[in-house]
């Protein structure tokens, strides 16, 4: 195991179970961006926002809602919002509102 992997595992094991789940979900999100390709332009399929939605769940919902966007280009901004939530304790609902606005903004810029 490489040094970075050992360090990541050390931090992961120090987290409570709920935060470990969030780290795994975020890692899945990051891994998914590698193979994703932009899709044809179309109207978003609005998926209702569930009550008590987690940030990672919201990101997955928004990726399904806006499949025409190049999500890899949005990664840095999405990561910044995720960091504010995970590291700084910013409330999930507030972070989700901001990420929804990010997706809407990028969609409006893409729209013909």
N, CA, C and O of each residue as an XYZ file, in Angstrom:
448
protein
N       0.846     -1.173      0.000
C       0.000      0.000      0.000
C       0.896      1.242      0.000
O       1.857      1.335      0.763
N       0.552      2.198     -0.880
C       1.338      3.423     -0.981
C       1.122      4.311      0.248
O       0.146      4.166      0.983
N       2.065      5.231      0.440
C       2.024      6.129      1.586
C       0.722      6.939      1.625
O       0.110      7.084      2.683
N       0.304      7.463      0.471
C      -0.936      8.245      0.399
C      -2.149      7.403      0.785
O      -3.051      7.875      1.478
N      -2.161      6.169      0.335
C      -3.270      5.279      0.659
C      -3.329      4.996      2.155
O      -4.409      4.965      2.746
N      -2.168      4.790      2.762
C      -2.115      4.550      4.207
C      -2.614      5.769      4.972
O      -3.354      5.644      5.948
N      -2.203      6.940      4.518
C      -2.621      8.174      5.185
C      -4.131      8.370      5.059
O      -4.799      8.732      6.028
N      -4.659      8.131      3.874
C      -6.100      8.246      3.654
C      -6.865      7.256      4.533
O      -7.885      7.606      5.126
N      -6.376      6.038      4.612
C      -7.016      5.018      5.438
C      -6.987      5.403      6.914
O      -7.957      5.164      7.633
N      -5.888      5.995      7.374
C      -5.776      6.443      8.758
C      -6.855      7.487      9.079
O      -7.534      7.399     10.102
N      -6.999      8.468      8.193
C      -8.014      9.507      8.404
C      -9.420      8.928      8.313
O     -10.302      9.283      9.096
N      -9.618      8.036      7.355
C     -10.927      7.417      7.171
C     -11.345      6.658      8.427
O     -12.481      6.790      8.884
N     -10.447      5.878      8.977
C     -10.758      5.088     10.171
C     -11.040      5.960     11.391
O     -11.731      5.526     12.313
N     -10.513      7.184     11.407
C     -10.732      8.090     12.535
C     -12.108      8.753     12.484
O     -12.540      9.354     13.468
N     -12.789      8.650     11.362
C     -14.100      9.294     11.214
C     -15.216      8.434     11.783
O     -15.117      7.207     11.793
N     -16.284      9.079     12.258
C     -17.479      8.320     12.651
C     -18.101      7.653     11.422
O     -17.838      8.060     10.290
N     -18.905      6.654     11.642
C     -19.490      5.861     10.566
C     -20.238      6.711      9.541
O     -20.093      6.492      8.338
N     -21.026      7.667      9.994
C     -21.803      8.502      9.066
C     -20.886      9.295      8.148
O     -21.175      9.444      6.961
N     -19.794      9.798      8.679
C     -18.860     10.554      7.849
C     -18.083      9.629      6.917
O     -17.712     10.034      5.815
N     -17.837      8.401      7.344
C     -17.189      7.434      6.454
C     -18.087      7.177      5.243
O     -17.601      7.081      4.116
N     -19.399      7.064      5.480
C     -20.340      6.865      4.377
C     -20.286      8.036      3.399
O     -20.350      7.844      2.185
N     -20.169      9.244      3.936
C     -20.093     10.434      3.086
C     -18.812     10.432      2.264
O     -18.829     10.776      1.082
N     -17.707     10.047      2.882
C     -16.427      9.987      2.161
C     -16.525      8.962      1.029
O     -16.058      9.224     -0.080
N     -17.116      7.819      1.292
C     -17.267      6.790      0.257
C     -18.138      7.301     -0.878
O     -17.804      7.130     -2.050
N     -19.253      7.928     -0.531
C     -20.146      8.455     -1.564
C     -19.450      9.521     -2.405
O     -19.627      9.568     -3.622
N     -18.665     10.371     -1.763
C     -17.959     11.416     -2.496
C     -16.875     10.807     -3.386
O     -16.655     11.271     -4.504
N     -16.205      9.780     -2.896
C     -15.196      9.100     -3.716
C     -15.862      8.465     -4.947
O     -15.297      8.493     -6.041
N     -17.055      7.897     -4.770
C     -17.788      7.333     -5.900
C     -18.124      8.427     -6.908
O     -18.024      8.224     -8.118
N     -18.524      9.589     -6.394
C     -18.822     10.723     -7.265
C     -17.583     11.121     -8.066
O     -17.658     11.319     -9.279
N     -16.451     11.234     -7.388
C     -15.213     11.615     -8.066
C     -14.807     10.579     -9.099
O     -14.374     10.933    -10.196
N     -14.938      9.320     -8.766
C     -14.568      8.259     -9.699
C     -15.485      8.258    -10.918
O     -15.045      7.947    -12.025
N     -16.742      8.601    -10.725
C     -17.703      8.613    -11.818
C     -17.437      9.687    -12.843
O     -17.824      9.546    -14.003
N     -16.785     10.757    -12.439
C     -16.535     11.854    -13.365
C     -15.522     11.483    -14.429
O     -15.491     12.103    -15.492
N     -14.704     10.496    -14.169
C     -13.639     10.121    -15.096
C     -14.208      9.563    -16.393
O     -13.701      9.865    -17.473
N     -15.248      8.760    -16.295
C     -15.792      8.110    -17.483
C     -16.980      8.848    -18.086
O     -17.464      8.479    -19.156
N     -17.442      9.867    -17.417
C     -18.627     10.558    -17.881
C     -18.321     11.427    -19.098
O     -17.288     12.095    -19.147
N     -19.215     11.414    -20.070
C     -19.083     12.260    -21.241
C     -20.323     13.141    -21.346
O     -21.406     12.734    -20.925
N     -20.179     14.333    -21.898
C     -21.345     15.200    -22.047
C     -22.395     14.545    -22.935
O     -22.068     13.823    -23.877
N     -23.649     14.804    -22.625
C     -24.737     14.203    -23.387
C     -25.402     15.267    -24.244
O     -25.104     16.457    -24.131
N     -26.297     14.820    -25.093
C     -27.014     15.756    -25.944
C     -27.835     16.713    -25.095
O     -28.295     16.382    -24.003
N     -28.001     17.916    -25.642
C     -28.762     18.926    -24.928
C     -30.233     18.551    -24.909
O     -30.772     18.055    -25.898
N     -30.863     18.789    -23.798
C     -32.287     18.544    -23.638
C     -32.778     19.299    -22.429
O     -32.007     19.980    -21.753
N     -34.038     19.179    -22.162
C     -34.621     19.819    -20.987
C     -34.291     18.981    -19.752
O     -34.254     17.752    -19.820
N     -34.052     19.650    -18.631
C     -33.780     18.884    -17.404
C     -35.020     18.126    -16.954
O     -36.146     18.601    -17.099
N     -34.791     16.948    -16.410
C     -35.879     16.160    -15.847
C     -35.862     16.401    -14.344
O     -35.132     15.744    -13.602
N     -36.677     17.354    -13.912
C     -36.658     17.763    -12.517
C     -37.099     16.624    -11.606
O     -38.196     16.082    -11.741
N     -36.230     16.282    -10.692
C     -36.491     15.236     -9.707
C     -36.744     15.958     -8.386
O     -35.908     16.752     -7.955
N     -37.867     15.702     -7.740
C     -38.173     16.405     -6.492
C     -37.091     16.187     -5.433
O     -36.512     15.107     -5.315
N     -36.845     17.235     -4.683
C     -35.846     17.185     -3.612
C     -36.474     16.546     -2.378
O     -37.440     17.078     -1.831
N     -35.936     15.415     -1.937
C     -36.503     14.766     -0.752
C     -36.186     15.551      0.529
O     -35.206     16.291      0.598
N     -37.025     15.370      1.513
C     -36.757     15.964      2.822
C     -35.529     15.278      3.417
O     -35.320     14.083      3.210
N     -34.734     16.021      4.140
C     -33.549     15.483      4.817
C     -32.556     14.862      3.842
O     -31.919     13.857      4.159
N     -32.422     15.442      2.683
C     -31.483     14.943      1.684
C     -30.045     15.263      2.105
O     -29.766     16.341      2.630
N     -29.152     14.321      1.868
C     -27.733     14.537      2.136
C     -27.102     15.194      0.902
O     -27.628     15.100     -0.207
N     -25.979     15.850      1.120
C     -25.322     16.592      0.035
C     -24.949     15.661     -1.120
O     -25.203     15.993     -2.277
N     -24.369     14.534     -0.837
C     -23.959     13.612     -1.900
C     -25.179     13.101     -2.662
O     -25.134     12.951     -3.883
N     -26.267     12.834     -1.942
C     -27.499     12.404     -2.614
C     -28.012     13.510     -3.541
O     -28.495     13.235     -4.639
N     -27.902     14.751     -3.089
C     -28.341     15.883     -3.910
C     -27.503     15.983     -5.184
O     -28.034     16.239     -6.265
N     -26.214     15.781     -5.052
C     -25.339     15.844     -6.223
C     -25.735     14.759     -7.222
O     -25.813     15.017     -8.423
N     -25.981     13.565     -6.735
C     -26.404     12.478     -7.621
C     -27.738     12.818     -8.292
O     -27.915     12.574     -9.485
N     -28.671     13.378     -7.526
C     -29.982     13.765     -8.069
C     -29.813     14.830     -9.161
O     -30.445     14.759    -10.216
N     -28.958     15.808     -8.892
C     -28.760     16.894     -9.853
C     -28.024     16.422    -11.112
O     -28.269     16.937    -12.203
N     -27.143     15.464    -10.964
C     -26.476     14.896    -12.147
C     -27.490     14.185    -13.036
O     -27.375     14.220    -14.261
N     -28.487     13.536    -12.423
C     -29.548     12.891    -13.200
C     -30.492     13.928    -13.803
O     -31.000     13.745    -14.910
N     -30.719     15.001    -13.081
C     -31.601     16.066    -13.549
C     -31.001     16.804    -14.744
O     -31.712     17.180    -15.676
N     -29.696     17.003    -14.705
C     -28.999     17.761    -15.741
C     -27.930     16.895    -16.436
O     -26.740     17.193    -16.338
N     -28.345     15.838    -17.130
C     -27.349     14.968    -17.769
C     -26.628     15.642    -18.933
O     -25.583     15.165    -19.377
N     -27.186     16.755    -19.432
C     -26.578     17.429    -20.576
C     -25.362     18.270    -20.196
O     -24.633     18.731    -21.074
N     -25.135     18.473    -18.902
C     -23.997     19.269    -18.456
C     -22.735     18.423    -18.378
O     -22.798     17.215    -18.149
N     -21.610     19.057    -18.567
C     -20.326     18.388    -18.396
C     -19.966     18.500    -16.913
O     -19.405     19.505    -16.476
N     -20.287     17.483    -16.166
C     -20.111     17.519    -14.713
C     -18.650     17.612    -14.300
O     -18.346     18.107    -13.215
N     -17.754     17.150    -15.138
C     -16.339     17.233    -14.781
C     -15.877     18.687    -14.711
O     -14.969     19.008    -13.945
N     -16.491     19.568    -15.502
C     -16.143     20.986    -15.453
C     -16.677     21.657    -14.187
O     -16.202     22.725    -13.799
N     -17.646     21.040    -13.558
C     -18.264     21.598    -12.355
C     -17.605     21.066    -11.084
O     -17.916     21.513     -9.980
N     -16.715     20.129    -11.246
C     -16.160     19.404    -10.106
C     -15.547     20.310     -9.049
O     -15.792     20.118     -7.858
N     -14.763     21.283     -9.456
C     -14.079     22.131     -8.478
C     -15.080     22.894     -7.613
O     -14.938     22.949     -6.392
N     -16.089     23.481     -8.251
C     -17.082     24.229     -7.473
C     -17.889     23.305     -6.570
O     -18.178     23.653     -5.425
N     -18.252     22.143     -7.074
C     -18.996     21.182     -6.263
C     -18.134     20.730     -5.085
O     -18.625     20.623     -3.961
N     -16.866     20.468     -5.335
C     -15.943     20.057     -4.274
C     -15.804     21.143     -3.215
O     -15.740     20.847     -2.022
N     -15.758     22.399     -3.650
C     -15.671     23.500     -2.692
C     -16.883     23.522     -1.759
O     -16.748     23.722     -0.552
N     -18.057     23.315     -2.331
C     -19.273     23.290     -1.508
C     -19.273     22.086     -0.560
O     -19.653     22.200      0.605
N     -18.844     20.943     -1.074
C     -18.766     19.737     -0.247
C     -17.791     19.943      0.908
O     -18.059     19.508      2.028
N     -16.688     20.588      0.653
C     -15.693     20.864      1.690
C     -16.268     21.775      2.756
O     -16.038     21.558      3.946
N     -17.009     22.789      2.348
C     -17.639     23.687      3.320
C     -18.575     22.915      4.242
O     -18.683     23.222      5.429
N     -19.236     21.930      3.697
C     -20.155     21.116      4.493
C     -19.393     20.165      5.411
O     -19.646     20.118      6.614
N     -18.459     19.408      4.837
C     -17.758     18.375      5.606
C     -16.761     18.939      6.610
O     -16.682     18.473      7.747
N     -16.014     19.928      6.191
C     -14.925     20.421      7.035
C     -15.314     21.611      7.901
O     -14.788     21.783      9.001
N     -16.227     22.428      7.408
C     -16.581     23.637      8.140
C     -17.955     23.571      8.795
O     -18.351     24.490      9.512
N     -18.674     22.493      8.550
C     -19.956     22.291      9.209
C     -21.098     23.116      8.646
O     -22.102     23.320      9.328
N     -20.969     23.588      7.432
C     -22.051     24.359      6.816
C     -23.256     23.436      6.660
O     -23.097     22.296      6.224
N     -24.455     23.902      7.004
C     -25.644     23.035      6.957
C     -25.893     22.455      5.563
O     -25.727     23.136      4.551
N     -26.289     21.195      5.537
C     -26.509     20.487      4.276
C     -27.527     21.202      3.399
O     -27.313     21.333      2.194
N     -28.628     21.667      3.980
C     -29.677     22.311      3.188
C     -29.141     23.554      2.473
O     -29.498     23.815      1.324
N     -28.297     24.307      3.144
C     -27.712     25.510      2.552
C     -26.753     25.143      1.413
O     -26.757     25.782      0.361
N     -25.945     24.125      1.629
C     -25.002     23.673      0.604
C     -25.767     23.133     -0.601
O     -25.395     23.406     -1.742
N     -26.815     22.382     -0.360
C     -27.619     21.833     -1.461
C     -28.251     22.961     -2.268
O     -28.274     22.901     -3.498
N     -28.765     23.991     -1.592
C     -29.328     25.153     -2.307
C     -28.283     25.757     -3.240
O     -28.584     26.084     -4.388
N     -27.063     25.903     -2.747
C     -25.991     26.504     -3.544
C     -25.604     25.609     -4.718
O     -25.343     26.104     -5.814
N     -25.567     24.307     -4.499
C     -25.216     23.388     -5.584
C     -26.331     23.357     -6.633
O     -26.055     23.289     -7.831
N     -27.585     23.407     -6.187
C     -28.706     23.477     -7.140
C     -28.578     24.733     -8.004
O     -28.803     24.687     -9.213
N     -28.216     25.847     -7.378
C     -28.044     27.098     -8.123
C     -26.905     26.975     -9.132
O     -26.993     27.509    -10.238
N     -25.846     26.279     -8.757
C     -24.717     26.044     -9.656
C     -25.167     25.258    -10.890
O     -24.820     25.621    -12.014
N     -25.927     24.198    -10.690
C     -26.419     23.405    -11.814
C     -27.352     24.229    -12.695
O     -27.259     24.176    -13.921
N     -28.262     25.000    -12.064
C     -29.179     25.846    -12.843
C     -28.398     26.872    -13.668
O     -28.708     27.099    -14.838
N     -27.382     27.493    -13.052
C     -26.567     28.493    -13.736
C     -25.892     27.884    -14.967
O     -25.946     28.451    -16.058
N     -25.259     26.728    -14.780
C     -24.564     26.091    -15.902
C     -25.540     25.663    -16.991
O     -25.216     25.724    -18.177
N     -26.727     25.231    -16.593
C     -27.740     24.858    -17.568
C     -28.179     26.088    -18.366
O     -28.298     26.019    -19.590
N     -28.417     27.195    -17.694
C     -28.851     28.414    -18.374
C     -27.768     28.909    -19.338
O     -28.091     29.430    -20.406
N     -26.498     28.756    -18.981
C     -25.419     29.166    -19.865
C     -25.325     28.272    -21.098
O     -24.931     28.721    -22.174
N     -25.686     27.014    -20.929
C     -25.615     26.049    -22.024
C     -26.802     26.163    -22.978
O     -26.694     25.873    -24.169
N     -27.918     26.584    -22.434
C     -29.168     26.644    -23.181
C     -29.049     27.496    -24.432
O     -28.494     28.593    -24.390
N     -29.573     26.990    -25.555
C     -29.505     27.781    -26.803
C     -30.404     29.003    -26.753
O     -30.461     29.767    -27.717
